[in-house]
Amino acid sequence: MVAATRRVIARDGLDKASMRAIAQELGCTTGVLTHYFRDKEAMLDVVLAEIVAGVDDRRRRLLSGDYGLADVIDYLCDTLPNSDDQIEWWKAWLAFTSASFGAGRRGTTHTRFYDQLRRNWESSFRELAARGEIRADIDPALEGDSLLALLDGMGVQILISPDKLPRDRQRAILTRHFSSIVP
């Protein structure tokens, strides 16, 4: 259900991601969806939570092993919109981001997820510093904020002009970014 909803959002936009459109994408009736979700908003909340959980799950798997800064850069390149799956993910994420600009619950939920991503990257930078991969004197919270801003900007630019930021250029940008905090 999450993948089908993500496909509909990426293809048609959040406003057109109706229960009917998602049910059609799944090849089922809207009754099946309403059995599990009281309404579209409840379903979208689950989808957004799963999108964020997928990012964090990949980050946790990377950090659970023996990794270095080069592995982090590889991981970050893999999260950028370089494949059909990641392009779909980014389009859905940006649709949710755009919808969060209005007041209300969706904005609060999105802010909470960004806060979670910041905390997770802050923790990752603490771990990298403890391993000696980056300087011990860095501010992990500032590095987490910087990385999220850089990734968001790169993701948007790749979607808009993929030929301007091919994967080797993405890697060069990330390597340059991290070079300032390498011991």
Protein Blocks (a to p, Z undefined) as FASTA:
>chain_A
ZZmmmmmmmmnojklmcfklmmmmnopafklmmmmpgbfklmmmmmmmmmmmmmmmmmmm
mmmmccdfklmmmmmmmmpcfbfklmmmmmmmmmmmmmmmpgcjklmmmmmmmmmmmmmm
mmmmmmmmmnopacfkbcfklmmmmmmmmmmmmmmmmmmmmmlmgfklmmmmmmmmmmmm
gZZ
